[in-house]
Amino acid sequence: MELRQIKYFIEVATREHVTEAADALHVAQSAVSRQIANLEDELGVELFMREGRNVKLTTVGRIFLEHVEIGLNEIERAKQKVDEFLDPESGTIRIGFPNSLASNTLPTVISAFREQHPKIGFQLRQATVKQLIKAVIKGDIDLSFIAPVPTHKEVKGNIFFTERLMALLPMDHHLAELPSIRLEQLRNDPFVLFREDLALREIVVNACKQVGFRPHVAFEGEDTESIKGLISAGLGVSLLPEVTLIDNVPRETVKIPISEPNVTRTVGVITPKNRDLAPSEKLFFEFLKDFYDVLNRFGR
């Protein structure tokens, strides 16, 4: 089994088309077909089903793909570690992050880090909490910002701070002039929330249940900016992390603290338990710990 065969296999599996895979690899289609056939002969199984001009993975092909992707990532990481051992200041760090940390938290810390380590590069991936955990486990990314910080057997959660969620209301809402509100006071309002598979929705729904009601969800959004826009249009209310409202409260809306209950989420980074961080990744992780330690000691 050759590394070239594995790379050809992954490319075909991703594109589900041999010709397109060959074009992407800059090799002849016949070369890709031959290497895939050799790989199938060596394994003694069919990895693809042919469907006209397209191909699809067989059941065993999907299993094989899952494991060889991990293996290829480890090979790339091995090369990265060698390069970074020679010069930790010239590595590239692959970082994941959820949408709610994109506009403030992520740019702030990366900018501060780059002032001290200008040669280290970053590759960024935005995804849901579940997707980020899976990507760290598989090695698709090196570490990930995350909120809330999960308890998981295959990743280590590192909490840097806890932030509160605040109510965001249309400016003409009957509670808009109050210095703070109780969550129970929004019982009869339509809510604008994230879709069901996103962590922030679960936090808000659980907080509402805690005070005795289930929110009526009038609209669902994919990201904080779309939710803010719907509230600005007067279509409902929501609870959003304070960090998303620091410098960006939309026109025609007001943010109000919630006095009861205390609705919060943890914010931090997850790292893999099954492998060590590379030298440049360790530099960044230690920087994050020091950065937030200073912020927390001075009350953020």
Phi and psi in degrees as a GROMACS rama.xvg file:
@    title "Ramachandran Plot"
@    xaxis  label "Phi"
@    yaxis  label "Psi"
@TYPE xy
-105.547  152.572  GLU-2
-60.7249  -36.1277  LEU-3
-61.262  -41.0266  ARG-4
-61.7341  -41.5835  GLN-5
-63.2483  -43.7797  ILE-6
-64.7229  -40.8626  LYS-7
-64.1647  -42.9521  TYR-8
-60.114  -46.4857  PHE-9
-62.8514  -41.1004  ILE-10
-64.3863  -43.9659  GLU-11
-65.7187  -41.6962  VAL-12
-63.2293  -36.4862  ALA-13
-70.3397  -42.2445  THR-14
-92.383  -17.1504  ARG-15
54.9722  34.0915  GLU-16
-159.878  120.914  HIS-17
-67.5988  -43.8041  VAL-18
-62.827  -44.6714  THR-19
-64.594  -37.3484  GLU-20
-64.1346  -42.9155  ALA-21
-62.5443  -41.5209  ALA-22
-61.0418  -43.1502  ASP-23
-66.1527  -32.7428  ALA-24
-86.9707  -9.53072  LEU-25
61.9119  42.6046  HIS-26
-133.812  169.227  VAL-27
-72.0199  148.423  ALA-28
-59.637  -38.2715  GLN-29
-62.8506  -33.7951  SER-30
-67.0139  -40.7805  ALA-31
-65.6365  -46.7681  VAL-32
-60.6917  -40.6559  SER-33
-65.4907  -43.694  ARG-34
-67.4581  -36.9526  GLN-35
-65.9913  -41.3709  ILE-36
-64.0107  -41.3459  ALA-37
-62.9465  -39.2184  ASN-38
-65.8144  -43.5748  LEU-39
-63.6986  -39.4166  GLU-40
-63.6604  -42.5133  ASP-41
-65.3192  -39.4712  GLU-42
-80.2639  -24.0601  LEU-43
78.0546  22.6055  GLY-44
-142.084  161.234  VAL-45
-90.4096  127.48  GLU-46
-92.5734  -23.1804  LEU-47
-130.074  149.369  PHE-48
-104.718  133.376  MET-49
-86.2623  128.471  ARG-50
-130.499  85.0932  GLU-51
66.006  -125.683  GLY-52
-83.6248  -9.99555  ARG-53
-102.038  163.962  ASN-54
-131.125  151.918  VAL-55
-134.312  147.989  LYS-56
-66.5893  139.848  LEU-57
-76.6525  174.828  THR-58
-58.8405  -46.0787  THR-59
-70.3541  -28.533  VAL-60
-64.0382  -39.5321  GLY-61
-65.469  -40.3333  ARG-62
-62.9474  -44.7065  ILE-63
-62.5474  -42.4206  PHE-64
-59.6377  -45.4971  LEU-65
-56.5871  -41.3591  GLU-66
-81.0146  -37.1699  HIS-67
-72.8443  -28.4993  VAL-68
-62.0001  -43.0912  GLU-69
-62.5246  -43.9596  ILE-70
-63.0121  -41.9934  GLY-71
-66.7273  -38.3109  LEU-72
-61.0137  -39.1722  ASN-73
-67.6276  -35.6833  GLU-74
-64.2229  -44.3255  ILE-75
-62.8526  -38.953  GLU-76
-67.5712  -35.4588  ARG-77
-62.4467  -43.9723  ALA-78
-63.63  -41.1122  LYS-79
-61.0443  -41.8762  GLN-80
-64.8072  -39.0681  LYS-81
-62.6787  -46.7289  VAL-82
-61.2282  -42.7413  ASP-83
-74.188  -26.1871  GLU-84
-62.8339  -37.7154  PHE-85
-72.9149  -33.6994  LEU-86
-156.624  90.3616  ASP-87
-61.2381  -18.7786  PRO-88
-83.8087  1.5077  GLU-89
-121.483  17.6864  SER-90
-79.8475  177.563  GLY-91
-125.619  129.758  THR-92
-108.266  127.777  ILE-93
-97.5215  115.44  ARG-94
-120.847  136.647  ILE-95
-103.233  160.617  GLY-96
-162.01  149.113  PHE-97
-85.7339  161.345  PRO-98
-55.5478  -38.0529  ASN-99
-69.9554  -10.5447  SER-100
-109.079  6.44062  LEU-101
-75.0577  -34.966  ALA-102
-88.4818  -18.9943  SER-103
-130.958  -59.6746  ASN-104
-60.2717  -53.0184  THR-105
-63.0382  -52.1866  LEU-106
-60.6862  -35.3493  PRO-107
-63.1779  -49.5703  THR-108
-74.307  -36.1994  VAL-109
-66.4908  -41.4411  ILE-110
-61.103  -43.8466  SER-111
-65.4916  -39.2295  ALA-112
-66.7814  -41.5658  PHE-113
-66.9512  -23.3435  ARG-114
-64.4015  -33.1975  GLU-115
-91.6858  -28.3472  GLN-116
-133.09  70.5484  HIS-117
-67.1371  -19.5801  PRO-118
-88.3904  -12.8689  LYS-119
-79.6159  129.825  ILE-120
-99.3977  169.366  GLY-121
-134.22  140.916  PHE-122
-116.011  127.052  GLN-123
-112.848  140.98  LEU-124
-135.486  125.095  ARG-125
-97.9151  135.369  GLN-126
-162.954  177.557  ALA-127
-77.1134  167.314  THR-128
-58.32  -46.3514  VAL-129
-61.821  -41.7824  LYS-130
-67.2417  -36.8936  GLN-131
-67.107  -41.7443  LEU-132
-60.3064  -46.0958  ILE-133
-62.5668  -39.9093  LYS-134
-66.5475  -36.9799  ALA-135
-67.5627  -42.0161  VAL-136
-62.6726  -43.7098  ILE-137
-74.4539  -18.6103  LYS-138
89.6861  10.9381  GLY-139
-67.8294  -30.576  ASP-140
-130.726  161.029  ILE-141
-86.2886  -40.2648  ASP-142
-157.574  169.197  LEU-143
-147.487  135.234  SER-144
-65.8892  148.67  PHE-145
-159.043  150.042  ILE-146
-159.464  125.318  ALA-147
-73.2732  160.352  PRO-148
-75.9141  122.201  VAL-149
-85.5266  162.109  PRO-150
-101.64  118.871  THR-151
-147.964  142.471  HIS-152
-72.4506  -18.7436  LYS-153
-110.584  -4.91177  GLU-154
-132.168  152.702  VAL-155
-100.972  124.224  LYS-156
-91.0464  132.276  GLY-157
-122.837  107.918  ASN-158
-84.5019  126.519  ILE-159
-100.553  -33.7791  PHE-160
-163.919  165.325  PHE-161
-115.403  130.974  THR-162
-122.57  152.613  GLU-163
-89.8395  156.154  ARG-164
-96.7654  143.393  LEU-165
-118.948  154.25  MET-166
-78.341  136.41  ALA-167
-116.583  119.877  LEU-168
-123.816  153.3  LEU-169
-61.5466  148.419  PRO-170
-61.6104  -27.4888  MET-171
-92.7643  11.6999  ASP-172
-66.29  146.442  HIS-173
-68.7626  -12.6559  HIS-174
-102.853  3.6731  LEU-175
-64.4888  -22.1293  ALA-176
-90.2946  -5.1832  GLU-177
-77.7599  147.424  LEU-178
-72.0241  -25.9485  PRO-179
-158.758  161.911  SER-180
-136.734  160.739  ILE-181
-92.5764  142.279  ARG-182
-58.1998  -33.7792  LEU-183
-58.5108  -25.4591  GLU-184
-69.7256  -11.8734  GLN-185
-99.4471  11.6209  LEU-186
-51.0066  -41.0222  ARG-187
-95.9808  5.47833  ASN-188
-88.6573  148.671  ASP-189
-72.6316  139.906  PRO-190
-106.513  146.35  PHE-191
-110.646  111.758  VAL-192
-126.724  166.262  LEU-193
-68.133  161.839  PHE-194
-65.85  166.121  ARG-195
-64.7591  -26.1847  GLU-196
-88.5012  7.60174  ASP-197
-103.267  142.227  LEU-198
-64.0675  -35.6741  ALA-199
-64.0921  -32.6161  LEU-200
-63.0125  -44.5444  ARG-201
-61.2758  -39.8463  GLU-202
-61.4594  -45.8136  ILE-203
-67.4753  -45.7937  VAL-204
-61.0375  -43.2919  VAL-205
-64.906  -36.7754  ASN-206
-65.1287  -40.7189  ALA-207
-65.1782  -42.4852  CYS-208
-60.7327  -35.613  LYS-209
-59.9553  -31.6334  GLN-210
-104.466  12.949  VAL-211
101.176  16.0988  GLY-212
-148.684  159.611  PHE-213
-107.698  126.482  ARG-214
-66.5215  140.95  PRO-215
-82.7113  111.54  HIS-216
-89.7084  108.205  VAL-217
-87.0532  -33.433  ALA-218
-142.345  149.685  PHE-219
-119.755  142.896  GLU-220
-125.668  159.959  GLY-221
-90.7823  -25.4978  GLU-222
-149.481  169.372  ASP-223
-64.4502  -36.0031  THR-224
-67.8959  -38.2431  GLU-225
-67.7039  -37.1256  SER-226
-65.621  -43.1946  ILE-227
-59.4233  -40.9605  LYS-228
-63.6812  -40.3919  GLY-229
-66.6346  -37.4945  LEU-230
-69.8559  -39.9559  ILE-231
-59.4257  -30.8627  SER-232
-81.8042  1.09034  ALA-233
81.5773  21.9297  GLY-234
-94.4069  1.96693  LEU-235
161.993  -171.235  GLY-236
-125.967  166.937  VAL-237
-157.612  171.418  SER-238
-117.592  127.214  LEU-239
-131.189  151.056  LEU-240
-59.9155  141.802  PRO-241
-58.3416  -34.0703  GLU-242
-62.9017  -27.971  VAL-243
-79.1905  -7.54211  THR-244
-117.66  8.36909  LEU-245
-61.5742  -53.5099  ILE-246
-119.571  14.4872  ASP-247
-146.523  67.5827  ASN-248
-96.1361  118.648  VAL-249
-62.7316  155.221  PRO-250
-61.1229  150.857  ARG-251
68.8669  18.436  GLU-252
-133.655  162.649  THR-253
-135.374  143.728  VAL-254
-102.54  136.325  LYS-255
-134.828  131.828  ILE-256
-63.466  150.131  PRO-257
-102.302  119.637  ILE-258
-82.148  -28.3043  SER-259
-154.853  126.145  GLU-260
-80.0763  -179.953  PRO-261
-84.6566  101.838  ASN-262
-96.8168  116.008  VAL-263
-137.002  170.051  THR-264
-144.703  150.148  ARG-265
-86.2437  147.676  THR-266
-130.038  135.274  VAL-267
-174.332  -148.07  GLY-268
-135.215  143.193  VAL-269
-108.35  141.253  ILE-270
-127.498  156.361  THR-271
-72.9645  144.785  PRO-272
-87.9696  -20.4914  LYS-273
-92.5846  3.07672  ASN-274
-158.176  156.283  ARG-275
-82.676  153.348  ASP-276
-73.1118  144.795  LEU-277
-69.6988  163.733  ALA-278
-53.9006  -45.6899  PRO-279
-67.4045  -34.7044  SER-280
-65.9913  -38.9596  GLU-281
-63.3828  -40.7971  LYS-282
-56.8314  -45.5643  LEU-283
-68.3851  -42.2631  PHE-284
-64.0493  -43.4095  PHE-285
-65.5432  -35.798  GLU-286
-61.7605  -44.0135  PHE-287
-60.0514  -44.9605  LEU-288
-60.7655  -44.5555  LYS-289
-67.7178  -40.424  ASP-290
-59.6135  -49.2389  PHE-291
-78.3376  -24.4508  TYR-292
-62.7276  -43.5348  ASP-293
-64.6579  -45.5536  VAL-294
-61.2333  -42.691  LEU-295
-67.2162  -36.6582  ASN-296
-68.4734  -27.1162  ARG-297
-103.848  20.1233  PHE-298
73.0631  28.1065  GLY-299
